[in-house]
Amino acid sequence: MSSMRLLLAFILLALPLPPLLAQSADLGPHVAAILKEAPAGTRIGLLVTTLEGAEVLAVAPDQRFIPASNTKMFTTAVAYAHLAALDGAARGTGVVLEGAESRPDVVLLGRGDPRLSSAADCMQTCLAALADAVAARTMRVNDIIGDDRWFPDERWSPGMSWNNIPTRSGTGTSALTLDDNELAVLVRPAAVGAAPTVEELRYFTLDNQALTVPGGEVKIGWWRDPGGFTVRLMGTIGADAPAERLRFGIDNPAHYAAWRLREFLVARGVDVKGRLLTRHRPVLPQDDPAERTGPVAPAPADDGMLATVPASPVAEDVAIINKLSQNLHAELLLRHLGRLAGTGSIAEGWAVMQAVLAQAGMPENGVDLSDGSGMSSYNRITPRAAVTLLGWAARQSWGTAWRESLPVGGRDGTLRRRFAGTALDGRIFAKTGSLNATNTLSGYLLAKSGRTLIFSILSNDCPDGETDKAIAAMDKALLAIAEAN
Protein backbone atom coordinates (compact mmCIF):
# COMPACT_ATOMS: atom_id res chain seq x y z
CA MET A 1 0.00 0.00 0.00
CA SER A 2 1.34 3.42 -0.94
CA SER A 3 1.92 6.11 1.69
CA MET A 4 -1.09 8.05 0.32
CA ARG A 5 -3.37 5.02 0.58
CA LEU A 6 -2.15 4.37 4.12
CA LEU A 7 -2.90 7.99 5.03
CA LEU A 8 -6.40 7.79 3.52
CA ALA A 9 -7.07 4.56 5.36
CA PHE A 10 -6.26 6.12 8.69
CA ILE A 11 -8.16 9.34 7.91
CA LEU A 12 -11.19 7.09 7.57
CA LEU A 13 -10.75 6.12 11.21
CA ALA A 14 -12.06 9.53 12.22
CA LEU A 15 -15.20 9.32 10.04
CA PRO A 16 -18.50 8.05 11.48
CA LEU A 17 -19.18 4.44 10.63
CA PRO A 18 -22.24 2.24 11.00
CA PRO A 19 -22.48 0.06 14.12
CA LEU A 20 -20.24 -2.97 14.26
CA LEU A 21 -21.64 -5.68 12.06
CA ALA A 22 -23.54 -8.30 14.00
CA GLN A 23 -21.26 -11.15 14.96
CA SER A 24 -22.27 -14.56 13.76
CA ALA A 25 -23.04 -16.82 16.68
CA ASP A 26 -20.35 -19.26 15.68
CA LEU A 27 -17.42 -16.81 15.30
CA GLY A 28 -16.09 -17.52 18.78
CA PRO A 29 -16.24 -21.31 18.43
CA HIS A 30 -14.87 -21.04 14.87
CA VAL A 31 -11.81 -19.05 16.03
CA ALA A 32 -11.35 -21.39 18.98
CA ALA A 33 -11.31 -24.35 16.60
CA ILE A 34 -8.73 -22.62 14.41
CA LEU A 35 -6.47 -21.94 17.40
CA LYS A 36 -6.61 -25.65 18.29
CA GLU A 37 -4.70 -26.25 15.06
CA ALA A 38 -1.62 -24.87 16.84
CA PRO A 39 0.72 -27.57 18.19
CA ALA A 40 -0.47 -29.31 21.34
CA GLY A 41 0.69 -27.53 24.48
CA THR A 42 0.79 -24.08 22.86
CA ARG A 43 -0.87 -21.45 25.06
CA ILE A 44 -2.65 -18.66 23.17
CA GLY A 45 -4.29 -15.42 24.29
CA LEU A 46 -6.34 -13.16 22.02
CA LEU A 47 -8.26 -9.92 22.35
CA VAL A 48 -9.95 -7.99 19.54
CA THR A 49 -11.77 -4.68 20.04
CA THR A 50 -13.07 -1.77 18.04
CA LEU A 51 -11.18 1.51 18.07
CA GLU A 52 -13.73 2.69 20.62
CA GLY A 53 -12.90 -0.22 22.94
CA ALA A 54 -15.92 -2.47 22.39
CA GLU A 55 -14.89 -6.11 22.75
CA VAL A 56 -15.25 -8.23 19.62
CA LEU A 57 -13.60 -11.47 20.70
CA ALA A 58 -11.55 -12.62 23.69
CA VAL A 59 -9.55 -15.75 24.51
CA ALA A 60 -7.62 -15.65 27.81
CA PRO A 61 -7.19 -11.86 27.44
CA ASP A 62 -5.83 -11.35 30.96
CA GLN A 63 -3.32 -14.18 31.08
CA ARG A 64 0.33 -13.09 31.08
CA PHE A 65 2.58 -14.06 28.17
CA ILE A 66 6.19 -13.53 27.14
CA PRO A 67 5.75 -10.82 24.47
CA ALA A 68 9.06 -11.17 22.58
CA SER A 69 9.38 -8.18 20.23
CA ASN A 70 5.87 -6.94 20.97
CA THR A 71 7.85 -5.24 23.75
CA LYS A 72 9.09 -2.78 21.11
CA MET A 73 5.54 -1.41 20.74
CA PHE A 74 5.65 -0.23 24.34
CA THR A 75 9.15 1.24 24.06
CA THR A 76 8.50 3.11 20.83
CA ALA A 77 5.03 4.37 21.77
CA VAL A 78 6.41 5.84 25.00
CA ALA A 79 9.25 7.37 22.97
CA TYR A 80 6.70 9.07 20.69
CA ALA A 81 5.05 10.50 23.80
CA HIS A 82 8.45 12.11 24.62
CA LEU A 83 9.59 12.71 21.04
CA ALA A 84 10.40 16.42 21.35
CA ALA A 85 12.47 15.90 24.50
CA LEU A 86 14.36 12.97 22.97
CA ASP A 87 15.16 14.87 19.77
CA GLY A 88 16.36 17.81 21.87
CA ALA A 89 18.70 15.69 23.98
CA ALA A 90 22.39 15.08 23.28
CA ARG A 91 22.56 11.79 21.37
CA GLY A 92 25.43 12.17 18.91
CA THR A 93 29.06 10.99 18.97
CA GLY A 94 32.09 13.17 19.48
CA VAL A 95 35.86 13.08 19.65
CA VAL A 96 38.02 14.83 22.25
CA LEU A 97 41.81 15.27 22.46
CA GLU A 98 43.30 14.95 25.94
CA GLY A 99 46.79 15.27 27.36
CA ALA A 100 49.96 16.59 25.77
CA GLU A 101 49.38 18.69 22.68
CA SER A 102 52.39 17.12 20.99
CA ARG A 103 50.88 13.61 21.22
CA PRO A 104 47.37 13.68 22.74
CA ASP A 105 45.06 10.83 23.63
CA VAL A 106 42.02 10.50 21.38
CA VAL A 107 38.73 9.92 23.22
CA LEU A 108 35.76 8.69 21.21
CA LEU A 109 32.74 9.76 23.29
CA GLY A 110 29.45 8.00 22.69
CA ARG A 111 26.06 9.41 23.64
CA GLY A 112 23.87 6.60 22.43
CA ASP A 113 23.66 7.21 18.68
CA PRO A 114 22.36 3.90 17.29
CA ARG A 115 23.44 4.63 13.71
CA LEU A 116 27.13 5.62 13.83
CA SER A 117 28.74 3.84 10.88
CA SER A 118 32.20 2.89 9.65
CA ALA A 119 30.92 1.64 6.29
CA ALA A 120 32.79 2.72 3.18
CA ASP A 121 29.58 4.12 1.67
CA CYS A 122 28.50 5.98 4.85
CA MET A 123 26.67 9.24 4.09
CA GLN A 124 25.74 10.51 7.58
CA THR A 125 26.73 9.86 11.21
CA CYS A 126 30.07 8.59 9.91
CA LEU A 127 33.08 7.59 11.99
CA ALA A 128 35.24 8.76 9.08
CA ALA A 129 34.24 12.37 9.78
CA LEU A 130 35.65 12.13 13.30
CA ALA A 131 38.85 10.51 12.06
CA ASP A 132 39.21 13.33 9.52
CA ALA A 133 38.87 15.91 12.30
CA VAL A 134 41.63 14.27 14.35
CA ALA A 135 43.97 13.96 11.35
CA ALA A 136 43.39 17.63 10.51
CA ARG A 137 44.50 18.63 14.01
CA THR A 138 47.41 16.28 14.67
CA MET A 139 49.31 13.44 13.00
CA ARG A 140 50.73 12.10 16.27
CA VAL A 141 48.50 10.56 18.95
CA ASN A 142 48.90 8.35 21.99
CA ASP A 143 46.04 6.22 23.40
CA ILE A 144 42.74 5.63 21.62
CA ILE A 145 39.94 5.51 24.21
CA GLY A 146 36.35 4.38 23.73
CA ASP A 147 34.15 6.14 26.31
CA ASP A 148 30.56 4.90 26.80
CA ARG A 149 29.89 6.42 30.26
CA TRP A 150 26.86 8.33 28.95
CA PHE A 151 24.86 5.27 30.11
CA PRO A 152 25.76 2.93 32.97
CA ASP A 153 27.40 -0.29 31.84
CA GLU A 154 24.38 -2.59 31.39
CA ARG A 155 25.31 -4.34 28.19
CA TRP A 156 22.68 -7.05 28.62
CA SER A 157 19.30 -6.84 30.23
CA PRO A 158 18.06 -9.13 33.02
CA GLY A 159 16.67 -12.30 31.51
CA MET A 160 18.81 -12.26 28.35
CA SER A 161 19.62 -15.85 27.33
CA TRP A 162 23.39 -16.36 27.46
CA ASN A 163 23.43 -18.22 24.13
CA ASN A 164 22.06 -15.11 22.39
CA ILE A 165 24.91 -12.90 23.61
CA PRO A 166 27.41 -13.76 20.82
CA THR A 167 24.76 -13.17 18.12
CA ARG A 168 23.60 -9.95 16.49
CA SER A 169 20.28 -10.36 18.32
CA GLY A 170 21.98 -10.14 21.69
CA THR A 171 24.94 -7.87 20.96
CA GLY A 172 26.09 -5.60 23.78
CA THR A 173 24.23 -2.32 24.39
CA SER A 174 26.52 0.68 24.81
CA ALA A 175 26.39 4.46 24.59
CA LEU A 176 29.24 4.06 22.09
CA THR A 177 27.64 2.02 19.31
CA LEU A 178 29.14 1.42 15.86
CA ASP A 179 27.80 -0.59 12.92
CA ASP A 180 24.92 -1.90 15.06
CA ASN A 181 27.57 -3.46 17.30
CA GLU A 182 27.92 -6.38 14.96
CA LEU A 183 30.62 -7.65 12.63
CA ALA A 184 29.62 -9.08 9.25
CA VAL A 185 31.82 -11.50 7.31
CA LEU A 186 31.50 -13.51 4.08
CA VAL A 187 32.14 -17.25 3.95
CA ARG A 188 33.03 -18.50 0.45
CA PRO A 189 33.48 -22.12 -0.64
CA ALA A 190 36.96 -23.28 -1.61
CA ALA A 191 38.02 -26.47 -3.37
CA VAL A 192 36.20 -29.62 -2.28
CA GLY A 193 37.89 -30.96 0.85
CA ALA A 194 39.38 -27.59 1.84
CA ALA A 195 38.26 -25.14 4.49
CA PRO A 196 36.11 -22.29 3.12
CA THR A 197 37.58 -18.80 3.03
CA VAL A 198 36.35 -16.15 5.46
CA GLU A 199 36.59 -12.53 4.33
CA GLU A 200 36.73 -9.36 6.45
CA LEU A 201 37.23 -11.07 9.83
CA ARG A 202 39.83 -8.93 11.61
CA TYR A 203 38.56 -7.98 15.07
CA PHE A 204 38.06 -11.62 16.07
CA THR A 205 40.37 -14.56 15.43
CA LEU A 206 39.16 -17.57 13.46
CA ASP A 207 39.15 -21.26 14.30
CA ASN A 208 38.05 -22.64 10.95
CA GLN A 209 36.78 -26.22 11.29
CA ALA A 210 34.33 -25.98 8.38
CA LEU A 211 34.67 -27.95 5.15
CA THR A 212 33.85 -27.39 1.49
CA VAL A 213 31.84 -30.29 0.05
CA PRO A 214 30.34 -31.10 -3.36
CA GLY A 215 27.02 -29.50 -4.32
CA GLY A 216 25.33 -26.25 -3.38
CA GLU A 217 23.95 -26.85 0.12
CA VAL A 218 25.03 -24.63 3.01
CA LYS A 219 25.14 -26.00 6.56
CA ILE A 220 27.51 -23.53 8.17
CA GLY A 221 27.42 -22.97 11.93
CA TRP A 222 29.56 -20.95 14.30
CA TRP A 223 30.13 -20.18 17.95
CA ARG A 224 31.97 -17.62 20.08
CA ASP A 225 32.16 -17.85 23.85
CA PRO A 226 30.63 -14.76 25.53
CA GLY A 227 33.52 -12.43 26.23
CA GLY A 228 35.82 -14.35 23.91
CA PHE A 229 37.59 -13.24 20.74
CA THR A 230 37.73 -16.57 18.89
CA VAL A 231 35.03 -17.50 16.37
CA ARG A 232 34.77 -21.22 15.72
CA LEU A 233 33.39 -21.96 12.24
CA MET A 234 31.78 -25.40 11.80
CA GLY A 235 29.75 -27.37 9.29
CA THR A 236 29.87 -27.54 5.50
CA ILE A 237 29.36 -25.35 2.47
CA GLY A 238 28.83 -26.64 -1.05
CA ALA A 239 31.47 -25.83 -3.65
CA ASP A 240 28.71 -24.44 -5.89
CA ALA A 241 27.03 -22.39 -3.17
CA PRO A 242 27.07 -18.57 -3.14
CA ALA A 243 28.88 -16.73 -0.38
CA GLU A 244 27.21 -16.96 3.03
CA ARG A 245 27.08 -13.80 5.18
CA LEU A 246 27.47 -14.27 8.93
CA ARG A 247 26.98 -11.58 11.57
CA PHE A 248 28.62 -11.71 15.00
CA GLY A 249 27.66 -9.67 18.04
CA ILE A 250 30.17 -7.43 19.85
CA ASP A 251 30.52 -7.85 23.62
CA ASN A 252 32.44 -4.61 24.30
CA PRO A 253 31.19 -2.06 21.75
CA ALA A 254 33.29 0.80 23.15
CA HIS A 255 36.43 -1.26 22.56
CA TYR A 256 35.35 -2.20 19.03
CA ALA A 257 34.58 1.43 18.15
CA ALA A 258 37.98 2.55 19.45
CA TRP A 259 39.63 -0.24 17.47
CA ARG A 260 37.90 0.89 14.27
CA LEU A 261 38.85 4.53 14.93
CA ARG A 262 42.49 3.47 15.26
CA GLU A 263 42.22 1.73 11.87
CA PHE A 264 40.79 4.92 10.35
CA LEU A 265 43.55 7.07 11.84
CA VAL A 266 46.34 4.77 10.68
CA ALA A 267 44.82 4.77 7.17
CA ARG A 268 45.09 8.59 7.24
CA GLY A 269 48.76 8.44 8.13
CA VAL A 270 48.34 9.29 11.82
CA ASP A 271 51.11 7.88 14.02
CA VAL A 272 49.35 5.97 16.84
CA LYS A 273 51.76 4.98 19.61
CA GLY A 274 49.55 4.27 22.61
CA ARG A 275 47.13 1.64 23.85
CA LEU A 276 43.54 0.80 23.03
CA LEU A 277 41.48 1.59 26.16
CA THR A 278 37.86 1.88 27.29
CA ARG A 279 36.00 3.89 29.91
CA HIS A 280 32.82 2.45 31.43
CA ARG A 281 30.51 3.60 34.24
CA PRO A 282 29.38 0.77 36.53
CA VAL A 283 25.69 0.53 37.33
CA LEU A 284 25.06 1.53 40.96
CA PRO A 285 22.04 1.74 43.31
CA GLN A 286 21.77 5.44 42.43
CA ASP A 287 20.88 4.38 38.87
CA ASP A 288 17.59 2.92 40.14
CA PRO A 289 15.02 5.61 41.04
CA ALA A 290 13.48 3.20 43.56
CA GLU A 291 16.81 2.91 45.39
CA ARG A 292 18.29 6.38 44.95
CA THR A 293 18.40 8.52 48.11
CA GLY A 294 20.19 11.61 46.78
CA PRO A 295 20.11 13.73 43.64
CA VAL A 296 20.66 12.28 40.18
CA ALA A 297 24.37 11.97 39.41
CA PRO A 298 25.56 14.53 36.84
CA ALA A 299 26.15 13.40 33.28
CA PRO A 300 29.76 12.74 32.24
CA ALA A 301 31.45 15.94 31.08
CA ASP A 302 31.87 16.38 27.34
CA ASP A 303 33.60 19.75 27.20
CA GLY A 304 36.14 20.54 24.54
CA MET A 305 34.77 18.45 21.70
CA LEU A 306 37.03 18.59 18.66
CA ALA A 307 34.20 17.39 16.42
CA THR A 308 30.77 15.75 16.66
CA VAL A 309 28.39 13.90 14.37
CA PRO A 310 24.73 14.36 15.32
CA ALA A 311 22.28 11.51 15.66
CA SER A 312 19.36 11.02 13.28
CA PRO A 313 15.82 11.97 14.40
CA VAL A 314 14.23 9.51 16.82
CA ALA A 315 11.21 8.94 14.56
CA GLU A 316 13.51 7.59 11.83
CA ASP A 317 14.96 5.12 14.29
CA VAL A 318 11.52 4.08 15.56
CA ALA A 319 10.68 3.01 12.00
CA ILE A 320 13.83 0.86 11.94
CA ILE A 321 13.00 -0.62 15.35
CA ASN A 322 9.43 -1.55 14.48
CA LYS A 323 9.73 -2.44 10.80
CA LEU A 324 12.91 -4.51 11.17
CA SER A 325 12.55 -5.46 14.86
CA GLN A 326 16.00 -4.02 15.62
CA ASN A 327 16.90 -5.10 19.17
CA LEU A 328 19.93 -2.91 19.84
CA HIS A 329 18.21 0.29 18.74
CA ALA A 330 15.24 -0.50 21.00
CA GLU A 331 17.57 -1.01 23.96
CA LEU A 332 19.29 2.30 23.29
CA LEU A 333 15.92 4.02 23.05
CA LEU A 334 14.94 2.68 26.47
CA ARG A 335 18.16 4.09 27.93
CA HIS A 336 17.58 7.45 26.25
CA LEU A 337 14.19 7.56 27.98
CA GLY A 338 16.08 6.92 31.19
CA ARG A 339 18.34 9.91 30.52
CA LEU A 340 15.43 12.37 30.27
CA ALA A 341 15.43 12.88 34.03
CA GLY A 342 17.81 10.19 35.25
CA THR A 343 21.07 8.42 34.55
CA GLY A 344 20.18 6.35 31.48
CA SER A 345 19.82 2.99 33.21
CA ILE A 346 17.29 0.29 32.38
CA ALA A 347 15.50 1.02 35.67
CA GLU A 348 15.30 4.73 34.82
CA GLY A 349 13.87 3.96 31.40
CA TRP A 350 11.28 1.58 32.85
CA ALA A 351 10.22 4.27 35.36
CA VAL A 352 9.53 6.67 32.48
CA MET A 353 7.59 3.96 30.65
CA GLN A 354 5.50 3.14 33.72
CA ALA A 355 4.46 6.76 34.11
CA VAL A 356 3.26 6.96 30.50
CA LEU A 357 1.55 3.57 30.62
CA ALA A 358 -0.34 4.64 33.73
CA GLN A 359 -1.68 7.62 31.76
CA ALA A 360 -2.74 5.18 29.04
CA GLY A 361 -4.90 3.31 31.57
CA MET A 362 -2.84 0.12 31.56
CA PRO A 363 -4.55 -2.71 33.48
CA GLU A 364 -2.96 -3.70 36.79
CA ASN A 365 -0.25 -6.34 36.33
CA GLY A 366 -0.79 -6.14 32.58
CA VAL A 367 2.82 -5.17 31.76
CA ASP A 368 6.10 -6.09 33.43
CA LEU A 369 9.20 -5.43 31.33
CA SER A 370 12.92 -5.92 31.95
CA ASP A 371 14.21 -4.56 28.65
CA GLY A 372 13.24 -2.44 25.67
CA SER A 373 13.52 -4.99 22.87
CA GLY A 374 11.81 -8.18 24.03
CA MET A 375 14.90 -10.37 24.28
CA SER A 376 14.41 -10.81 28.02
CA SER A 377 12.64 -13.99 29.10
CA TYR A 378 11.42 -12.07 32.17
CA ASN A 379 9.04 -9.82 30.19
CA ARG A 380 5.30 -10.35 30.55
CA ILE A 381 2.23 -8.68 29.03
CA THR A 382 -1.43 -9.58 28.60
CA PRO A 383 -3.41 -9.26 25.37
CA ARG A 384 -5.55 -6.66 27.14
CA ALA A 385 -2.46 -4.58 27.94
CA ALA A 386 -1.33 -4.64 24.30
CA VAL A 387 -4.78 -3.63 23.06
CA THR A 388 -4.95 -0.87 25.69
CA LEU A 389 -1.63 0.52 24.44
CA LEU A 390 -2.73 0.37 20.80
CA GLY A 391 -6.05 2.04 21.53
CA TRP A 392 -4.40 4.81 23.55
CA ALA A 393 -1.77 5.39 20.85
CA ALA A 394 -4.51 5.69 18.19
CA ARG A 395 -6.00 8.61 20.14
CA GLN A 396 -2.76 10.58 20.39
CA SER A 397 -1.74 13.40 18.03
CA TRP A 398 1.23 11.30 16.95
CA GLY A 399 -0.80 8.09 16.62
CA THR A 400 -0.92 7.96 12.83
CA ALA A 401 2.84 8.59 12.50
CA TRP A 402 3.57 5.86 15.02
CA ARG A 403 1.20 3.38 13.30
CA GLU A 404 3.07 3.96 10.05
CA SER A 405 6.23 2.63 11.73
CA LEU A 406 4.60 -0.80 12.14
CA PRO A 407 5.14 -3.56 9.55
CA VAL A 408 2.42 -3.90 6.90
CA GLY A 409 1.16 -7.38 6.07
CA GLY A 410 2.40 -8.66 2.71
CA ARG A 411 4.27 -5.42 2.06
CA ASP A 412 7.25 -4.58 4.30
CA GLY A 413 9.30 -5.21 7.40
CA THR A 414 8.88 -8.43 9.33
CA LEU A 415 5.38 -8.92 7.82
CA ARG A 416 6.44 -8.66 4.18
CA ARG A 417 5.86 -12.39 3.58
CA ARG A 418 2.91 -12.89 5.94
CA PHE A 419 -0.64 -12.28 4.71
CA ALA A 420 0.60 -11.75 1.14
CA GLY A 421 -2.19 -12.58 -1.30
CA THR A 422 -4.82 -12.80 1.46
CA ALA A 423 -7.67 -10.50 2.43
CA LEU A 424 -5.30 -8.81 4.89
CA ASP A 425 -2.60 -8.06 2.32
CA GLY A 426 -1.86 -4.37 2.89
CA ARG A 427 -4.64 -4.23 5.50
CA ILE A 428 -2.88 -5.31 8.70
CA PHE A 429 -0.40 -3.07 10.52
CA ALA A 430 1.22 -4.89 13.41
CA LYS A 431 4.32 -5.67 15.42
CA THR A 432 5.65 -9.20 15.25
CA GLY A 433 7.44 -11.07 18.01
CA SER A 434 9.49 -14.26 18.03
CA LEU A 435 11.55 -15.82 20.81
CA ASN A 436 12.06 -19.30 22.20
CA ALA A 437 8.64 -21.05 22.02
CA THR A 438 7.00 -17.63 21.58
CA ASN A 439 5.20 -15.93 18.69
CA THR A 440 3.20 -12.72 19.00
CA LEU A 441 1.40 -10.23 16.77
CA SER A 442 -0.40 -7.07 17.89
CA GLY A 443 -1.68 -4.08 15.97
CA TYR A 444 -4.51 -2.87 13.75
CA LEU A 445 -6.39 -4.58 10.92
CA LEU A 446 -8.92 -3.37 8.38
CA ALA A 447 -11.86 -5.77 8.49
CA LYS A 448 -14.00 -6.72 5.50
CA SER A 449 -16.43 -3.90 6.32
CA GLY A 450 -13.63 -1.34 6.22
CA ARG A 451 -13.75 -0.86 9.98
CA THR A 452 -10.44 -0.83 11.85
CA LEU A 453 -10.07 -3.35 14.68
CA ILE A 454 -7.38 -3.49 17.34
CA PHE A 455 -6.00 -6.93 18.17
CA SER A 456 -3.34 -8.77 20.12
CA ILE A 457 -2.65 -12.48 19.73
CA LEU A 458 0.12 -13.98 21.87
CA SER A 459 1.33 -17.58 21.87
CA ASN A 460 3.77 -19.17 24.31
CA ASP A 461 5.05 -22.68 25.05
CA CYS A 462 5.04 -23.86 21.44
CA PRO A 463 6.91 -27.18 21.11
CA ASP A 464 10.37 -26.88 19.59
CA GLY A 465 10.42 -26.89 15.81
CA GLU A 466 6.68 -26.29 15.39
CA THR A 467 6.43 -22.50 15.52
CA ASP A 468 5.37 -22.36 11.84
CA LYS A 469 2.20 -24.26 12.75
CA ALA A 470 1.45 -21.87 15.59
CA ILE A 471 1.92 -18.83 13.34
CA ALA A 472 -0.31 -20.39 10.68
CA ALA A 473 -3.11 -20.89 13.22
CA MET A 474 -2.74 -17.33 14.52
CA ASP A 475 -2.88 -15.83 11.03
CA LYS A 476 -5.83 -18.01 10.04
CA ALA A 477 -7.72 -16.82 13.13
CA LEU A 478 -7.11 -13.15 12.27
CA LEU A 479 -8.29 -13.73 8.70
CA ALA A 480 -11.49 -15.30 10.02
CA ILE A 481 -12.08 -12.35 12.32
CA ALA A 482 -11.49 -9.87 9.52
CA GLU A 483 -13.89 -11.76 7.25
CA ALA A 484 -16.64 -11.80 9.90
CA ASN A 485 -16.42 -8.07 10.57
Salt bridges, closest charged atoms under 4 A:
GLU37 OE2 - LYS476 NZ 3.00
GLU55 OE1 - ARG384 NH1 3.87
ASP62 OD1 - ARG384 NE 2.63
ASP87 OD1 - ARG91 NH2 3.73
GLU98 OE1 - ARG279 NH2 2.91
ASP132 OD1 - ARG268 NE 2.60
ASP143 OD2 - ARG275 NH2 3.06
ASP147 OD2 - ARG149 NH2 2.76
ASP147 OD2 - ARG279 NH1 3.92
ASP148 OD1 - HIS280 ND1 2.86
ASP153 OD1 - ARG155 NE 2.85
ASP180 OD1 - HIS329 NE2 2.73
GLU182 OE1 - ARG168 NE 3.28
GLU182 OE2 - ARG247 NH1 3.09
GLU199 OE2 - ARG188 NE 2.60
ASP207 OD2 - ARG232 NE 3.65
GLU217 OE2 - LYS219 NZ 3.92
ASP251 OD2 - ARG224 NH1 2.67
GLU263 OE1 - ARG202 NH2 2.87
GLU263 OE1 - ARG260 NH1 2.36
ASP271 OD2 - ARG103 NH2 2.96
ASP287 OD1 - ARG281 NH1 3.39
ASP302 OD2 - ARG111 NH1 2.69
GLU316 OE1 - ARG115 NH1 3.17
ASP317 OD1 - HIS329 ND1 2.65
GLU331 OE1 - ARG335 NH1 2.93
GLU348 OE2 - ARG292 NH1 2.45
ASP368 OD2 - ARG64 NH2 3.96
ASP412 OD2 - LYS323 NZ 2.74
ASP425 OD1 - ARG411 NE 2.66
ASP461 OD2 - ARG43 NE 3.51
GLU466 OE1 - LYS469 NZ 3.41
ASP475 OD1 - ARG418 NH2 2.56
GLU483 OE2 - LYS448 NZ 2.85
